[in-house]
Amino acid sequence: MEFEWDPAKDEANRRKHGLSFEEAAHVFEQLVLTRPAREGQGGETRFLSIGRLGERAIAVIHTERNGIVRIISARPAKRKEKRLHHGHDTKKTE
């Protein structure tokens, strides 16, 4: 799997979340839960992937361009995202 990202966004993400996009790309080496995310600029399809990076659960927003995964942001997963990744989301939907 190939990855790319905007270097300025990577630096901003590193400052804000303490996580580089290079580190975030390693999430895809293991089991990830991927689902559609909010639409991006110009109707671009975006995805939220939740996986593990060592002991941490990480959420990665990304899109695909010409077969390459473009990382848009990465951060520690929220509690609900962690439960979803672990298959323990027991909230009933109507």
Phi, psi and omega per residue, in radians:
M1 nan 2.315 3.137
E2 -1.769 2.546 -3.123
F3 -2.252 2.676 3.011
E4 -2.599 2.851 3.110
W5 -2.890 2.883 3.073
D6 -1.436 2.114 -3.107
P7 -1.015 -0.621 3.130
A8 -1.183 -0.704 3.093
K9 -1.166 -0.637 3.099
D10 -1.058 -0.799 3.138
E11 -1.122 -0.761 3.120
A12 -1.106 -0.704 3.131
N13 -1.140 -0.687 3.121
R14 -1.087 -0.742 3.128
R15 -1.174 -0.744 -3.057
K16 -1.321 -0.737 -3.015
H17 -2.021 -0.063 -3.132
G18 1.179 0.511 -3.047
L19 -2.482 2.144 3.110
S20 -1.492 2.769 3.095
F21 -1.201 -0.525 3.070
E22 -1.085 -0.759 3.069
E23 -1.114 -0.774 -3.101
A24 -1.053 -0.573 3.141
A25 -1.053 -0.473 -3.134
H26 -1.206 -0.313 3.083
V27 -0.986 -0.592 -3.060
F28 -1.338 -0.049 3.104
E29 -1.403 -0.208 -3.127
Q30 -2.180 -3.024 3.125
L31 -1.103 2.220 3.088
V32 -2.240 2.625 2.999
L33 -1.781 2.134 -3.111
T34 -2.118 2.323 3.096
R35 -2.505 2.798 3.114
P36 -1.056 2.561 3.073
A37 -2.069 -3.084 3.103
R38 -1.032 2.573 3.120
E39 -1.124 2.498 3.129
G40 -1.617 -2.944 3.132
Q41 -1.001 2.425 3.082
G42 1.116 0.415 3.122
G43 1.369 0.250 -3.139
E44 -1.062 2.307 3.092
T45 -1.312 2.207 3.117
R46 -2.090 2.708 -3.120
F47 -2.254 2.624 3.000
L48 -1.921 2.094 3.063
S49 -2.017 2.323 -3.129
I50 -2.051 2.214 -3.139
G51 -2.691 -2.995 -3.085
R52 -1.922 2.515 3.025
L53 -2.272 1.657 -3.003
G54 1.174 -2.160 3.138
E55 -1.576 -0.129 -3.061
R56 -1.663 2.470 2.972
A57 -1.561 2.273 -3.038
I58 -2.141 2.468 3.043
A59 -1.919 2.222 -3.111
V60 -2.138 2.175 3.022
I61 -1.675 2.284 -3.080
H62 -2.657 2.947 3.038
T63 -2.403 3.059 3.097
E64 -2.143 2.292 3.114
R65 -2.286 2.016 3.117
N66 0.928 0.721 3.096
G67 1.392 0.089 3.139
I68 -1.949 2.336 3.104
V69 -1.394 2.083 3.111
R70 -1.796 1.989 3.140
I71 -1.394 2.265 -3.097
I72 -1.810 -0.698 3.066
S73 -2.783 2.815 3.128
A74 -2.643 2.435 -3.103
R75 -2.753 2.921 3.016
P76 -1.066 2.443 3.134
A77 -1.182 2.540 3.050
K78 -1.331 2.860 -3.090
R79 -0.945 -0.819 -3.137
K80 -1.095 -0.686 3.124
E81 -1.140 -0.665 3.093
K82 -1.082 -0.770 3.127
R83 -1.103 -0.728 3.110
L84 -1.044 -0.772 -3.123
H85 -1.105 -0.634 -3.109
H86 -1.539 0.001 3.110
G87 1.295 0.394 -3.099
H88 -1.954 0.365 3.128
D89 -1.383 1.831 -3.054
T90 -1.742 0.073 3.126
K91 -1.150 2.236 3.122
K92 -1.471 2.456 3.095
T93 -1.926 2.609 -3.134
E94 -1.922 nan nan
